[in-house]
Amino acid sequence: MTWRIFVILGFGDLAELQIFFFGLFLIMHLVTLAGHTTIVLLTLIDSCLQTPMYFFLRNLSTVEICYTLVIVPNMLANFLSRNQRMPFLGCALQMHFFVALGGAECFLLAVMAYDRFVAICKPLHYTLLITRTLCLQMLALACIGSFALSLTLTTLIFLLPFCQSHEINHFFCDIPAVLFLACSDTRANEIAVFLVCTLILLIPFLLILLSYGFIIAAVLRIRSAAGRSKAFSTCAGHLLVSLPHYGCAVFIYICPKSCYAPDQDKIVSLIYTNVTPMLYPMIYSLRNKEVKGALGRLLHSHSP
């Protein structure tokens, strides 16, 4: 049946720029993979990066690698093909893994904020509170929770009837774009999307803001200017990563179906699926002396 095949329109209205976009986003994708792979390797092999903060950073980079691989290769193929066909099940799986990995990222960013809160506000209790067992438990909870929420949401969306257009005006099977094609009442599904987004986006973001509220208050009480600078530099990278990620996601997924604007959503989606994942390794490496030191030691050990 034809409704079991979706057509990803992508950027078909910009046919004259398809090759340019393909080259640009291919380079960005390769830079993204190289950056996150470097962080994973550094935090695995360098003895100075065996702390909870780098454990979470390593897993965040692993999630980012999988997250971009779910979206970007299909997007690049779409640049070389005017209309890319995607099976019904393939579209559902792409949405499931996209939401699950995006949710895991949101939960990990919240966990990393808690880690920084304990490190700065309760430094004497840090090793007692942030144990390896707790780190593994928080990682497992973040992954299991995000995959369970994603499975529930994806199932609810793909149980809807798609009896009219099967052309998705996006470069991947995103929630608003697929929901827009449903030919039945989607109010219940929109409520489900809102509830899942509240759990995945708003609650972790509020926890991050709360953690950094306490962190800023604690840092301002530090008398040493050097101490304040070190504390702020430790947290600045995490904030620079969190704000654009949550900002873009809230902008797209909290809005109701009646506010759906395909062209606007595609531009914002390009930012959080291509631009911000590429910038994360740069932010963490350029603002983090320990990561830069580990990279320098790795390069020096392999130099002739």
N, C-alpha and C positions, 0 to 999 in steps of 0.2 A: 504494500500500500504506500502511496506517495507521502502520506503524513509521517511515515517512519523514516523519512530522509529530510534532514534540515539542510538549508543552503546558507552558508556563512557569507554575507555580502562584503564584510570587511571594509576596505576603502576603494571599492570599485568605481566610485565617482571621481577618483583622482588617478585615472588610468595612466596619465602621462608621467606621474611621479612614482609609479609602482617600483621600478628598478632602483631608483634613488632610495626609497624607503626600505627596500629589501637590504641594500648594502649598509645603510645607516643602522638599522636595528639588528642586523647580523653582527656588526662590530660591537654594538652595545651588549648583545647577548653573550658574545665570547668574552668580553671584558668582565661581565657579571660573573660568569662561570669561573673564570680565572681568579677573580678576587675572592669569591667565597671559598673556592677550593684551597686557595692559599691559607685562608684563615683556619679552615678545618685541619689542614696539615700542620700548620704552626702550633695550634693548640693541642695537637696530638703528640708531637715529637719534642717540643721544647719543654724542658723541665721547669722553667720559670712561669709557665702558663698553665699549671695544673691546679688552678683554684676554681671555686664554684663559679665565679664571674665568667671565666673563660670556658668552663664546661657548658654554660648556657649560651655563650657566644658561638661556640662550635656547633651546638645543636640548632641555633637560630640560622646559621649559615647553611647547614644541611637542609633545613626546611626551605630556605630561600632557593637553593639549587633545584629542589624538587618542584617548588612553586613556579619558577620560571619555565622549567621543562614541560610543565603541564600546558602552558599557554603559548610561549614564544615560538617553538618549532611550527605549530599549526598556523600561527599568525604569519610567519615568514613564507610558508607554503602558499598562504592566501594571497601574498603579494605577487606570486608568480602565476596564479590561476585566478581568472576573473570571478568565477563562482565556485567556491569550494564546498563540495557535498560532505555532510557528516551524518552518519547513522544516528538514529534515535538513541540507542544505547551509548554510542560514543559521546554524544552530547551530554547525556546524563552523567557519565563517568567523569567527563572533563569538569562539569559543574561541581560534582561531589568532591573531587580532589582539590579543585581550586578553593572551594569554601573551607574544606577541612584543613588544608595547609595554611590558608590565610588565617583561619581561626587559631591554629597552633602557634602561628607567629604572634598574634595578638596576646595570647596567654603567656607566651615566653617573654614578651616585652614587659608584661606586668610582673612576672616572676623576677626578671632582672632588676626592675625598679625596687622590688622588695629586698633583693640581695644588696643593692646599693644603700637602701634605707638602714638595714641592719649594720652594714659595714661602717657607715658614717655616724649613725645615731647611737648604736650600741656596739662599739668596736671591741670592748672587752668580752662580750658574750658571743661574738661572731662565730668562732669555731664551735661553740656549744650549740648554737641555734641552726647554723647552715651546715649541716652534716652531709656526707655523701649520700646517705640513705634518703634524707629529705630531698636532696637535689634530684635523685632518681624518681622519687615519688611525685614530685612536682612536674617533672618532664612527662612521666607516664600519664598523669592526670590531664595535662595540657593536650597531649596527643589523643588520648581516648575520648576526652570531652569534646574536642573539636570534630573528630571523625563521627562521633555519635550524633551531634547536632547537625552536621552536614548531611549525614545519611537521612535523617528525619526530614529535613527541609527539602532535599533533592527529590525524595520520594513523593512528598506532597505536591511539588511543582509538576513532576512528570506523570502524575496520575490525572492531571487536567487534560481535557480534550483540545487538540490542536487541529481543528477542522477547517480552518480558513488558510491564511498565508503560512507557509513553512520557511519563509526567508527571514533569517535573523540579521537585523541591521546592526551588526557588531563584528568584532574580529575574533570572538570566542563565545561560548555558550554562557553568557553572564545572566544572573538572575533577572534583572529588570527586562532585558531584551527578550528572554524566553517567556517570561510571565506576560509580556505585552501581546504575545501571539495567541494566548489562550482565548477560546471563544465562549467561555462560561464565566459566571460570577467568581471573581478571584479575591473577594474581600477577606475571606478566611485565610487564604494563602498569604495575602499581604500582611495580615496580623501575625501569621507564623514567621514571615520574614522579619518583621519588626522585633518579635520576641527573641529570635535567634541572634539578630544583630545587636540587641540589647545585651545579651549574654556574652557575645563574642567581642563586641566593639565598645559599647558604652561603659559596662562595668569594669573591664580591664583598664580603660582609659581613665576612668575616675580613680581607680586604685593607683595608677601611675601619678596622677596629679596630687593625690593625697600623700603618697610617698615622698614626692619631691617638695611638697609643702613642708613636711617635717625635715627633709634634708636641707632645704634652704635656711630654715630657722636654726638648725644645728650648725651649719657652716658659718652663718653670720655671728655666731657666738665664739668662733675660733679667733683667738687674738692674733695669731701669726698670719701675716699676709701670704707667706709661702704655703702655709697649711690650707688657707682658704682657696688659693689658686689650684692646689693639687686636688682638693675635693671637688671643686667645680669642673676641672678638666676631666676628672674621672666620670662625671655624670653628663657632661655636655654632649658627648657622642651618643649616649642612649636617648637623650631628649631630641637631638637632631634626627634620629631615626624614627622615633615614636610619633612626633607631631605630623609629618607629612603622610605617614602610613594611615594613622587614624583619621586625619582630616579628609583625605581622599575617599576612604571607605565610608565614613559617615555621610559625606556629601552624596554618594551614589545610593547607598542601601537604606537609608532612613527615610528617603523621600517616597511618597505614595505613587502608585502607578499613573495617576492623573498628571503628575509632574515629570513623567519620563520624557527626556529629550535625547534621542539617539546620538546626534553629532556631539553634543556636549559630553555625554557619558563616555563616548569613545576616546575623547581627548583626555579626560581625567583618568580613564582606565589605562591609557598608554603611560601615564605618569607613574602609577603605582604598580604596573606589571613590568615596566622596562627601565624607567629612569631611577626611581628610588632603590630598587634592588641593586643597580649598578653603583649607586653612590654609597650604600651602606659600608662595604669594605674600605672605601676611601676614607669615610668619616672615622671609622674605628681605628684604622692604621695611622692616619695623619695626626689624630688627636691623642693617640695612646703610645706613650714612650715604651711600654713593655712589648707591645706588638711590633713596633718599629725595631726595637732591640733584637727581638727574636728573629725578625726577617733579616736583619743585618748579620746575625750569627749564622743563619742558614746559608745566606749567599756567600759569606766568607768561608764557610766549611767546604763549599763546593767550588770555590775559585781555585784556579791552578796556582 
